[in-house]
């Protein structure tokens, strides 16, 4: 009798494994009904299936007197054609739904754990994602990821012509092949545990050699839930383009339910491939991660000045003849800004620090000092630092709130 129970249990286990395998295979490939797609546009399918886009508002900016738009990007993600769990079609849709403008699907070129997904062409994920990305107005970049153990690491190749022809006999040959195709090469997640064998993993000897030989263009300072301050500092010291990417394998909802993944914000003149590549080659990126911004000071200043506007100023006199200035400050973006006062004006002070929330108006109050000469015409400047904007790992962006006192008339 016990033997019979063991046999029955074994049969049930085998049946469960078979069911799981077939269901998993169906999960990988059932997301697209190719016959249905051929009968109607990709865009119509998205709308009819009830998908909505969550916009993240960022105004256009001026950089060195030239107008730029800021594209929201993610340059590191995976699909079922390497070790991801979404079809390329669905990877594009969920990226669009979460407000991204440009993405790169960077499936591994040397790691394929899904044995039931047959594929011999490394361009497949890009090819399957291209039509829906065009329909949704997104820019899709062809890429791939080289995956090597320590101390080499992982590298993304962006703007490839043919992913298949990148693979070389050695990892260094693969990097050179990618560069021969004009690729932008990124060092991924430099703070991962497998690199901790060196005291300063960001500065390991291999990547210093790659930097010197022109085989390293950028580095992730944020990956999924991780932030690497040392990488941020090293990028600044060596003029590397900085990236903040999701490295998404599961559905993006999985990450948003916990900590929203980072974004790479690209300062560019257009949405086309050549404009985006120009921006990435010329270090025109900043990173948004966990409510903070990281990047070069002049880019962060351009963004901050485009987002924040002083609407008006008003003087109110109380019963004790004490004058107060009320300044309305508008945030035109979906960023928040944490103002921390560095110093008082000689004759004016502010009572506390404040946060300017997304698409909000903050009324800041300043009080005149007791000895101010109201007849004196003068410029008033209050120094602040923005505590969630970083120009290096230990330094915040500094700014001023400015207005003019016109003698006897009031504010200007």
The 8 nearest C-alpha neighbors of each residue, nearest first, counted from 0:
[[1, 3, 2, 4, 5, 6, 7, 8],
 [2, 0, 4, 3, 5, 6, 7, 8],
 [3, 1, 5, 0, 4, 6, 7, 8],
 [2, 4, 6, 0, 1, 5, 7, 8],
 [5, 3, 1, 7, 2, 6, 8, 0],
 [4, 6, 2, 8, 3, 7, 9, 1],
 [7, 5, 9, 3, 4, 8, 10, 2],
 [6, 8, 10, 4, 9, 5, 3, 11],
 [9, 7, 11, 5, 10, 6, 4, 12],
 [8, 10, 6, 12, 7, 11, 5, 13],
 [9, 11, 7, 13, 8, 12, 14, 6],
 [12, 10, 8, 14, 9, 13, 15, 7],
 [11, 13, 15, 9, 14, 10, 8, 16],
 [14, 12, 16, 10, 15, 11, 17, 9],
 [15, 13, 11, 17, 12, 16, 18, 10],
 [14, 16, 12, 18, 13, 17, 19, 11],
 [17, 15, 19, 13, 18, 14, 20, 12],
 [16, 18, 14, 20, 15, 19, 21, 13],
 [17, 19, 15, 21, 16, 20, 22, 14],
 [20, 18, 22, 16, 17, 21, 23, 15],
 [21, 19, 23, 17, 22, 18, 16, 24],
 [20, 22, 24, 18, 23, 19, 25, 17],
 [23, 21, 25, 19, 20, 24, 26, 18],
 [24, 22, 26, 20, 25, 21, 19, 27],
 [23, 25, 21, 27, 26, 22, 20, 115],
 [24, 26, 22, 29, 28, 23, 27, 21],
 [27, 25, 23, 24, 29, 28, 22, 30],
 [28, 26, 24, 25, 29, 23, 86, 79],
 [27, 29, 25, 30, 26, 24, 31, 86],
 [30, 28, 25, 31, 26, 27, 32, 24],
 [29, 31, 28, 32, 86, 26, 27, 89],
 [32, 30, 29, 33, 28, 88, 36, 86],
 [31, 33, 35, 34, 36, 30, 29, 37],
 [32, 34, 36, 35, 31, 37, 38, 30],
 [33, 35, 37, 36, 32, 38, 31, 39],
 [36, 34, 38, 32, 33, 37, 39, 31],
 [37, 35, 33, 38, 34, 39, 41, 32],
 [36, 38, 34, 35, 39, 33, 40, 41],
 [37, 39, 35, 36, 34, 40, 33, 41],
 [40, 38, 36, 37, 41, 43, 35, 44],
 [39, 41, 43, 42, 36, 44, 38, 37],
 [42, 40, 44, 43, 131, 134, 36, 45],
 [41, 43, 45, 134, 40, 44, 135, 46],
 [44, 42, 46, 40, 45, 41, 47, 39],
 [43, 45, 47, 41, 42, 46, 48, 40],
 [44, 46, 42, 48, 43, 47, 50, 41],
 [47, 45, 43, 49, 48, 44, 50, 42],
 [46, 48, 44, 49, 45, 43, 50, 42],
 [47, 49, 45, 46, 50, 44, 43, 51],
 [48, 50, 46, 47, 51, 45, 44, 43],
 [49, 51, 45, 46, 48, 52, 96, 47],
 [52, 50, 96, 49, 53, 46, 45, 95],
 [51, 53, 96, 97, 54, 98, 95, 50],
 [54, 52, 98, 97, 96, 51, 55, 95],
 [53, 55, 98, 56, 52, 97, 96, 99],
 [56, 54, 333, 98, 57, 53, 332, 97],
 [55, 57, 332, 333, 54, 58, 331, 334],
 [56, 58, 332, 55, 333, 59, 69, 306],
 [59, 57, 305, 60, 306, 332, 56, 331],
 [58, 60, 68, 67, 69, 57, 305, 66],
 [61, 59, 67, 305, 66, 302, 301, 68],
 [60, 62, 66, 65, 64, 67, 301, 63],
 [61, 63, 65, 64, 301, 66, 60, 67],
 [64, 62, 65, 61, 66, 301, 297, 298],
 [63, 65, 62, 61, 66, 60, 67, 301],
 [64, 66, 62, 61, 63, 67, 60, 268],
 [67, 65, 61, 60, 62, 64, 68, 59],
 [68, 66, 268, 60, 267, 59, 61, 266],
 [67, 69, 59, 267, 266, 268, 60, 70],
 [68, 70, 266, 265, 264, 267, 59, 71],
 [71, 69, 265, 264, 100, 72, 68, 266],
 [70, 72, 264, 99, 100, 263, 262, 101],
 [73, 71, 101, 263, 102, 99, 262, 264],
 [72, 74, 102, 244, 262, 75, 263, 103],
 [73, 75, 103, 102, 244, 72, 76, 104],
 [74, 76, 246, 244, 105, 73, 103, 245],
 [77, 75, 246, 247, 104, 105, 248, 245],
 [78, 76, 83, 106, 248, 105, 104, 247],
 [77, 79, 83, 85, 80, 86, 87, 84],
 [78, 80, 83, 84, 81, 85, 86, 82],
 [81, 79, 78, 124, 106, 82, 116, 111],
 [82, 80, 111, 79, 106, 107, 83, 78],
 [81, 83, 79, 112, 111, 78, 77, 80],
 [84, 82, 78, 248, 79, 77, 81, 85],
 [83, 85, 79, 249, 78, 248, 82, 86],
 [86, 84, 78, 79, 83, 90, 89, 87],
 [85, 87, 89, 88, 78, 79, 90, 27],
 [88, 86, 90, 128, 89, 124, 78, 127],
 [89, 87, 128, 86, 91, 90, 127, 92],
 [90, 88, 92, 86, 91, 87, 85, 93],
 [89, 91, 87, 93, 88, 92, 85, 86],
 [92, 90, 94, 89, 88, 93, 95, 132],
 [93, 91, 89, 95, 94, 90, 96, 88],
 [92, 94, 96, 95, 90, 91, 89, 97],
 [95, 93, 91, 97, 92, 96, 99, 90],
 [94, 96, 92, 98, 99, 97, 93, 91],
 [97, 95, 52, 93, 94, 98, 51, 53],
 [98, 96, 53, 94, 95, 99, 52, 93],
 [97, 99, 54, 53, 95, 96, 55, 52],
 [98, 100, 71, 95, 94, 72, 101, 97],
 [99, 101, 137, 71, 70, 72, 138, 98],
 [102, 100, 138, 72, 137, 99, 139, 71],
 [103, 101, 73, 74, 139, 72, 140, 138],
 [102, 104, 74, 140, 139, 105, 141, 75],
 [103, 105, 76, 77, 142, 106, 75, 102],
 [106, 104, 143, 142, 144, 76, 75, 77],
 [107, 105, 77, 143, 81, 144, 104, 108],
 [106, 108, 144, 110, 109, 81, 143, 145],
 [107, 109, 144, 145, 143, 110, 106, 121],
 [110, 108, 107, 146, 111, 145, 144, 81],
 [109, 111, 107, 81, 108, 112, 82, 146],
 [112, 110, 81, 113, 82, 109, 80, 114],
 [111, 113, 114, 82, 110, 81, 115, 116],
 [114, 112, 115, 116, 111, 82, 81, 79],
 [113, 115, 116, 112, 117, 111, 24, 118],
 [114, 116, 113, 117, 24, 20, 23, 112],
 [117, 115, 114, 113, 118, 80, 79, 24],
 [116, 118, 115, 119, 114, 80, 113, 120],
 [117, 119, 120, 116, 80, 121, 123, 111],
 [118, 120, 121, 117, 123, 122, 163, 80],
 [121, 119, 122, 123, 118, 163, 162, 124],
 [120, 122, 163, 123, 162, 119, 108, 124],
 [121, 123, 120, 125, 162, 124, 126, 161],
 [124, 122, 126, 125, 121, 120, 127, 80],
 [123, 125, 127, 87, 126, 122, 128, 80],
 [126, 124, 128, 123, 127, 122, 141, 129],
 [127, 125, 123, 129, 128, 124, 122, 130],
 [126, 128, 124, 125, 129, 123, 87, 88],
 [129, 127, 88, 87, 125, 126, 131, 130],
 [128, 130, 132, 126, 131, 127, 125, 133],
 [131, 129, 133, 132, 128, 134, 127, 41],
 [130, 132, 134, 133, 41, 129, 128, 135],
 [133, 131, 137, 135, 129, 134, 130, 136],
 [134, 132, 136, 130, 131, 135, 137, 129],
 [135, 133, 131, 42, 132, 136, 41, 130],
 [134, 136, 132, 133, 137, 131, 42, 95],
 [137, 135, 133, 134, 132, 138, 100, 131],
 [138, 136, 132, 100, 135, 101, 133, 139],
 [137, 139, 101, 100, 102, 132, 140, 136],
 [140, 138, 102, 103, 101, 137, 132, 141],
 [141, 139, 103, 158, 102, 142, 138, 157],
 [140, 142, 158, 159, 125, 103, 157, 139],
 [143, 141, 157, 105, 156, 159, 158, 104],
 [142, 144, 105, 106, 156, 155, 107, 108],
 [143, 145, 155, 107, 105, 154, 106, 108],
 [144, 146, 154, 153, 108, 107, 155, 147],
 [147, 145, 153, 144, 152, 109, 107, 154],
 [148, 146, 152, 153, 151, 145, 149, 170],
 [149, 147, 152, 151, 150, 146, 193, 153],
 [150, 148, 151, 152, 193, 194, 147, 196],
 [149, 151, 152, 194, 148, 205, 193, 203],
 [152, 150, 149, 147, 148, 205, 153, 206],
 [151, 153, 147, 148, 149, 150, 146, 154],
 [154, 152, 146, 187, 145, 147, 186, 144],
 [155, 153, 186, 145, 185, 187, 144, 184],
 [154, 156, 144, 185, 184, 143, 157, 145],
 [155, 157, 184, 142, 143, 182, 183, 144],
 [156, 158, 142, 183, 182, 159, 141, 155],
 [159, 157, 182, 141, 140, 142, 160, 183],
 [158, 160, 141, 161, 182, 142, 157, 180],
 [159, 161, 180, 158, 162, 141, 181, 142],
 [162, 160, 163, 159, 164, 122, 165, 121],
 [161, 163, 165, 164, 121, 122, 159, 143],
 [164, 162, 121, 161, 165, 166, 120, 122],
 [163, 165, 162, 166, 161, 176, 167, 177],
 [166, 164, 176, 162, 177, 163, 173, 167],
 [167, 165, 173, 164, 163, 168, 176, 108],
 [168, 166, 173, 172, 169, 165, 170, 176],
 [167, 169, 172, 170, 166, 173, 171, 165],
 [170, 168, 172, 167, 171, 173, 166, 174],
 [169, 171, 173, 172, 174, 167, 168, 145],
 [170, 172, 174, 173, 169, 175, 167, 168],
 [173, 171, 175, 169, 167, 170, 174, 176],
 [172, 174, 167, 170, 176, 166, 171, 175],
 [175, 173, 171, 177, 172, 176, 178, 170],
 [174, 176, 178, 172, 177, 173, 179, 171],
 [177, 175, 179, 173, 165, 174, 178, 172],
 [178, 176, 174, 180, 175, 179, 182, 165],
 [177, 179, 181, 182, 175, 180, 176, 174],
 [180, 178, 176, 177, 181, 175, 182, 174],
 [181, 179, 177, 178, 182, 159, 160, 176],
 [180, 182, 178, 179, 177, 183, 159, 158],
 [183, 181, 178, 157, 158, 177, 180, 156],
 [182, 184, 157, 156, 216, 185, 158, 181],
 [185, 183, 156, 216, 215, 155, 182, 217],
 [186, 184, 217, 155, 218, 154, 216, 187],
 [185, 187, 218, 154, 153, 217, 219, 155],
 [186, 188, 219, 153, 154, 189, 185, 218],
 [187, 189, 190, 191, 219, 222, 186, 221],
 [190, 188, 187, 191, 201, 186, 200, 230],
 [189, 191, 188, 227, 192, 200, 194, 201],
 [192, 190, 193, 189, 188, 194, 195, 200],
 [193, 191, 195, 194, 190, 196, 189, 200],
 [192, 194, 191, 195, 149, 196, 148, 150],
 [195, 193, 192, 196, 200, 191, 149, 150],
 [194, 196, 197, 192, 193, 200, 198, 191],
 [197, 195, 194, 198, 193, 200, 192, 150],
 [198, 196, 195, 200, 199, 194, 203, 202],
 [197, 199, 200, 195, 196, 203, 202, 194],
 [198, 200, 197, 201, 202, 203, 195, 229],
 [201, 199, 197, 203, 202, 194, 195, 198],
 [202, 200, 199, 203, 189, 230, 229, 190],
 [201, 203, 200, 199, 204, 207, 206, 233],
 [204, 202, 200, 205, 201, 206, 207, 199],
 [203, 205, 207, 206, 208, 202, 209, 150],
 [206, 204, 208, 207, 203, 209, 151, 150],
 [205, 207, 209, 208, 204, 203, 210, 202],
 [206, 208, 210, 204, 205, 209, 211, 202],
 [209, 207, 211, 205, 206, 210, 212, 204],
 [210, 208, 206, 214, 212, 211, 207, 215],
 [211, 209, 215, 207, 213, 208, 212, 214],
 [210, 212, 208, 209, 213, 207, 214, 215],
 [213, 211, 209, 210, 214, 208, 215, 207],
 [214, 212, 210, 211, 215, 209, 216, 208],
 [215, 213, 209, 212, 210, 216, 184, 174],
 [214, 216, 210, 184, 213, 209, 217, 185],
 [217, 215, 184, 239, 183, 185, 240, 214],
 [218, 216, 240, 185, 239, 241, 215, 184],
 [217, 219, 186, 185, 241, 242, 220, 187],
 [220, 218, 242, 221, 187, 243, 188, 241],
 [219, 221, 227, 231, 230, 226, 243, 242],
 [222, 220, 226, 243, 219, 225, 227, 244],
 [221, 223, 244, 225, 245, 188, 243, 224],
 [222, 224, 245, 260, 225, 246, 244, 261],
 [225, 223, 222, 260, 258, 226, 221, 259],
 [226, 224, 222, 221, 223, 227, 188, 220],
 [225, 227, 221, 220, 228, 222, 224, 288],
 [228, 226, 220, 230, 229, 221, 190, 231],
 [229, 227, 231, 230, 392, 232, 226, 220],
 [228, 230, 232, 231, 227, 233, 201, 392],
 [229, 231, 233, 227, 228, 232, 220, 201],
 [232, 230, 228, 234, 229, 220, 233, 235],
 [231, 233, 229, 235, 230, 234, 391, 236],
 [232, 234, 230, 236, 235, 231, 229, 237],
 [235, 233, 239, 231, 237, 232, 236, 238],
 [236, 234, 232, 238, 233, 237, 231, 239],
 [235, 237, 233, 234, 238, 232, 239, 231],
 [238, 236, 234, 235, 239, 233, 210, 232],
 [237, 239, 235, 234, 236, 240, 282, 233],
 [240, 238, 234, 217, 237, 216, 241, 235],
 [239, 241, 217, 282, 216, 218, 279, 284],
 [242, 240, 218, 217, 219, 239, 220, 284],
 [243, 241, 219, 263, 220, 218, 286, 244],
 [242, 244, 221, 263, 261, 262, 286, 219],
 [245, 243, 222, 73, 261, 75, 262, 246],
 [244, 246, 223, 247, 260, 222, 261, 75],
 [247, 245, 76, 75, 244, 223, 222, 248],
 [248, 246, 76, 245, 249, 77, 251, 75],
 [249, 247, 83, 77, 84, 76, 246, 78],
 [250, 248, 84, 247, 83, 251, 253, 85],
 [249, 251, 252, 253, 248, 85, 247, 84],
 [250, 252, 253, 254, 255, 249, 247, 93],
 [253, 251, 255, 250, 254, 256, 249, 93],
 [254, 252, 251, 256, 255, 250, 249, 257],
 [253, 255, 251, 252, 257, 256, 259, 258],
 [256, 254, 259, 252, 257, 258, 253, 251],
 [255, 257, 254, 253, 252, 258, 259, 251],
 [258, 256, 255, 254, 259, 253, 252, 224],
 [257, 259, 255, 254, 260, 256, 224, 289],
 [260, 258, 255, 254, 261, 257, 289, 256],
 [261, 259, 245, 223, 258, 254, 224, 262],
 [260, 262, 288, 243, 244, 287, 245, 223],
 [263, 261, 243, 287, 244, 72, 73, 286],
 [262, 264, 286, 72, 243, 242, 73, 285],
 [265, 263, 71, 285, 284, 70, 286, 72],
 [264, 266, 284, 70, 69, 267, 283, 263],
 [267, 265, 69, 283, 68, 67, 284, 278],
 [266, 268, 67, 269, 68, 278, 265, 275],
 [267, 269, 67, 68, 274, 266, 66, 270],
 [270, 268, 267, 274, 271, 68, 275, 67],
 [271, 269, 274, 275, 272, 138, 268, 267],
 [272, 270, 274, 269, 273, 275, 138, 276],
 [271, 273, 275, 274, 276, 270, 138, 140],
 [272, 274, 276, 275, 271, 277, 270, 269],
 [275, 273, 277, 276, 271, 272, 269, 267],
 [276, 274, 278, 272, 277, 273, 267, 279],
 [275, 277, 279, 273, 278, 274, 272, 280],
 [278, 276, 274, 280, 275, 279, 273, 281],
 [277, 279, 283, 275, 281, 276, 280, 267],
 [280, 278, 276, 282, 281, 277, 283, 275],
 [279, 281, 277, 278, 282, 276, 183, 216],
 [280, 282, 278, 279, 283, 277, 240, 276],
 [283, 281, 240, 279, 284, 280, 278, 239],
 [282, 284, 278, 266, 281, 279, 265, 285],
 [285, 283, 265, 264, 282, 266, 241, 263],
 [284, 286, 294, 264, 293, 263, 241, 265],
 [287, 285, 263, 293, 243, 292, 264, 262],
 [288, 286, 292, 262, 261, 291, 263, 293],
 [287, 289, 261, 291, 290, 286, 292, 262],
 [290, 288, 291, 259, 287, 261, 258, 260],
 [289, 291, 288, 287, 292, 335, 387, 334],
 [292, 290, 387, 288, 289, 287, 388, 293],
 [291, 293, 287, 388, 286, 389, 387, 288],
 [294, 292, 389, 286, 285, 388, 390, 287],
 [295, 293, 285, 390, 296, 299, 286, 389],
 [294, 296, 298, 390, 297, 299, 285, 293],
 [295, 297, 299, 390, 298, 300, 294, 396],
 [296, 298, 300, 299, 295, 301, 62, 294],
 [299, 297, 301, 300, 296, 295, 302, 62],
 [298, 300, 302, 296, 301, 297, 303, 295],
 [301, 299, 297, 303, 298, 302, 296, 304],
 [302, 300, 298, 304, 299, 303, 60, 61],
 [301, 303, 299, 305, 300, 304, 60, 306],
 [304, 302, 300, 306, 305, 301, 299, 307],
 [305, 303, 301, 307, 306, 302, 300, 308],
 [304, 306, 302, 303, 60, 307, 301, 58],
 [307, 305, 331, 303, 304, 332, 330, 302],
 [308, 306, 330, 304, 329, 305, 303, 331],
 [307, 309, 329, 328, 310, 330, 306, 304],
 [310, 308, 328, 311, 327, 329, 307, 326],
 [309, 311, 327, 328, 308, 329, 312, 326],
 [310, 312, 327, 309, 326, 313, 328, 325],
 [313, 311, 326, 325, 327, 324, 410, 314],
 [312, 314, 325, 324, 326, 315, 311, 410],
 [315, 313, 324, 323, 325, 322, 316, 312],
 [314, 316, 323, 322, 324, 317, 313, 325],
 [317, 315, 322, 321, 320, 323, 314, 318],
 [316, 318, 320, 319, 321, 315, 322, 323],
 [319, 317, 320, 316, 321, 322, 315, 323],
 [318, 320, 321, 317, 316, 322, 315, 323],
 [319, 321, 317, 318, 316, 322, 315, 323],
 [322, 320, 319, 316, 317, 323, 318, 367],
 [321, 323, 316, 315, 367, 320, 366, 314],
 [324, 322, 366, 315, 314, 365, 367, 316],
 [323, 325, 314, 365, 313, 364, 366, 326],
 [326, 324, 364, 313, 312, 363, 362, 314],
 [325, 327, 312, 363, 362, 311, 328, 364],
 [326, 328, 362, 310, 311, 361, 309, 363],
 [329, 327, 309, 361, 360, 308, 310, 362],
 [330, 328, 360, 308, 307, 359, 331, 309],
 [331, 329, 307, 358, 359, 332, 306, 357],
 [330, 332, 306, 358, 329, 307, 58, 333],
 [333, 331, 57, 56, 334, 306, 358, 330],
 [332, 334, 357, 56, 55, 358, 335, 57],
 [335, 333, 357, 332, 336, 356, 290, 57],
 [334, 336, 356, 357, 355, 333, 337, 354],
 [335, 337, 355, 354, 338, 385, 356, 387],
 [336, 338, 354, 385, 386, 387, 353, 355],
 [339, 337, 385, 353, 354, 352, 384, 383],
 [340, 338, 352, 383, 384, 385, 341, 337],
 [339, 341, 383, 342, 382, 352, 338, 384],
 [340, 342, 383, 382, 339, 384, 343, 381],
 [343, 341, 382, 340, 344, 381, 383, 348],
 [344, 342, 348, 381, 345, 347, 349, 341],
 [343, 345, 347, 346, 381, 348, 380, 342],
 [346, 344, 347, 343, 348, 368, 371, 342],
 [345, 347, 368, 344, 371, 367, 348, 370],
 [348, 346, 367, 344, 368, 366, 345, 343],
 [349, 347, 343, 366, 365, 344, 350, 367],
 [350, 348, 365, 351, 364, 366, 347, 343],
 [349, 351, 348, 365, 352, 364, 366, 363],
 [352, 350, 349, 353, 340, 339, 364, 363],
 [353, 351, 339, 338, 340, 354, 350, 349],
 [352, 354, 338, 337, 355, 351, 339, 363],
 [355, 353, 337, 336, 338, 356, 335, 352],
 [356, 354, 336, 335, 361, 337, 353, 330],
 [355, 357, 335, 359, 354, 358, 336, 330],
 [358, 356, 333, 335, 334, 359, 332, 330],
 [359, 357, 330, 331, 332, 333, 356, 360],
 [360, 358, 357, 330, 356, 329, 361, 355],
 [359, 361, 329, 328, 330, 327, 362, 358],
 [360, 362, 328, 327, 355, 363, 359, 329],
 [363, 361, 327, 326, 325, 328, 364, 360],
 [362, 364, 326, 325, 361, 327, 365, 328],
 [365, 363, 325, 324, 349, 326, 362, 366],
 [364, 366, 349, 324, 348, 323, 347, 325],
 [367, 365, 323, 347, 348, 324, 349, 322],
 [368, 366, 347, 346, 322, 323, 369, 348],
 [367, 369, 346, 347, 370, 371, 366, 348],
 [368, 370, 371, 367, 346, 321, 372, 347],
 [371, 369, 368, 372, 346, 367, 373, 345],
 [372, 370, 368, 346, 369, 373, 367, 347],
 [373, 371, 374, 375, 370, 406, 346, 376],
 [372, 374, 375, 371, 406, 407, 376, 404],
 [373, 375, 406, 372, 407, 376, 405, 371],
 [374, 376, 406, 373, 372, 377, 405, 404],
 [377, 375, 406, 405, 404, 374, 378, 403],
 [378, 376, 404, 403, 375, 379, 405, 406],
 [377, 379, 403, 404, 402, 380, 376, 401],
 [378, 380, 402, 403, 401, 377, 381, 344],
 [381, 379, 401, 400, 399, 382, 344, 378],
 [380, 382, 400, 399, 344, 343, 401, 383],
 [383, 381, 399, 341, 342, 340, 398, 380],
 [384, 382, 340, 341, 398, 339, 397, 399],
 [383, 385, 397, 339, 396, 386, 398, 338],
 [386, 384, 338, 337, 396, 388, 387, 395],
 [385, 387, 337, 388, 395, 384, 338, 339],
 [388, 386, 291, 385, 337, 292, 389, 336],
 [389, 387, 292, 395, 385, 396, 386, 291],
 [388, 390, 395, 293, 391, 394, 396, 292],
 [389, 391, 296, 294, 295, 394, 395, 293],
 [392, 390, 394, 389, 393, 232, 231, 294],
 [391, 393, 228, 394, 389, 232, 231, 390],
 [394, 392, 391, 395, 389, 390, 228, 232],
 [395, 393, 391, 389, 390, 392, 396, 388],
 [396, 394, 389, 388, 386, 390, 385, 384],
 [395, 397, 385, 384, 388, 389, 390, 398],
 [398, 396, 384, 383, 385, 395, 399, 382],
 [397, 399, 383, 384, 382, 396, 400, 385],
 [400, 398, 382, 381, 383, 401, 380, 397],
 [399, 401, 381, 380, 382, 402, 398, 383],
 [402, 400, 380, 379, 399, 381, 403, 378],
 [401, 403, 379, 378, 411, 380, 404, 400],
 [402, 404, 378, 411, 379, 410, 377, 405],
 [403, 405, 410, 377, 376, 409, 378, 411],
 [406, 404, 376, 409, 408, 410, 403, 407],
 [405, 407, 374, 376, 375, 408, 373, 404],
 [406, 408, 374, 409, 373, 405, 375, 376],
 [409, 407, 406, 405, 410, 404, 411, 374],
 [408, 410, 405, 404, 407, 406, 411, 314],
 [411, 409, 404, 403, 405, 312, 408, 402],
 [410, 403, 404, 402, 405, 409, 312, 311]]
